[in-house]
Amino acid sequence: QRRASGFSTFEVYLCVSCLWMEGKNKMRTKELEKALSLWEIHASSRSELRREILRERLETRRKVEVRRAADKRKRAERLQAFISSALQKKSPVWQIWKVAELPGGVQLATLRLEHDCVCSVLTLHDGSVRPGPLRKSIREAETDLADLRAVQRSRGDEAACAELEARDLQAMTAFFASRSDPRSHR
């Protein structure tokens, strides 16, 4: 009818545009039902895309938080190590003997100056302890302790105590005879 009356004809296309997708897809159709169907498909895929983007953002945020927590933990560990090192350097063990801590069975002792010697500590079978002879080096005190424990295992507490007293007498005689500063012989 339109042609007969002199009007020009034209066709109507429905365009479903998906600007949010990569490539900015456009789909054209003449059918209204098909256009609505395409629009629903793209609307549901758009919500899926939004969920995926949200998941990626949450995952990125979680990774950043984990990395920050790890960095914070590392900084705390470095600070703890620094503080520990500073405290060790202030301790008499570090200042005088230049070790972080004394070996087990060895303790600080005093002859002329505070903490100027070390000695072994022998634990008897009844649980009591006996300090060994004063020594000018940690190695000497460790040797005393090993020897005294060997005597204790083979001949008992009484023999170990007798050996300890003999070594103590010998060490004290050597200290007083030399009249030198015990720290100078380390």
Secondary structure as GFF3:
##gff-version 3
##sequence-region A 1 186
A	DSSP	alpha_helix	2	5	.	.	.	ID=ss1
A	DSSP	beta_strand	14	18	.	.	.	ID=ss2
A	DSSP	beta_strand	25	29	.	.	.	ID=ss3
A	DSSP	alpha_helix	32	90	.	.	.	ID=ss4
A	DSSP	alpha_helix	92	97	.	.	.	ID=ss5
A	DSSP	beta_strand	106	109	.	.	.	ID=ss6
A	DSSP	beta_strand	117	123	.	.	.	ID=ss7
A	DSSP	beta_strand	129	135	.	.	.	ID=ss8
A	DSSP	alpha_helix	138	155	.	.	.	ID=ss9
A	DSSP	alpha_helix	157	178	.	.	.	ID=ss10
A	DSSP	three_ten_helix	182	185	.	.	.	ID=ss11
###
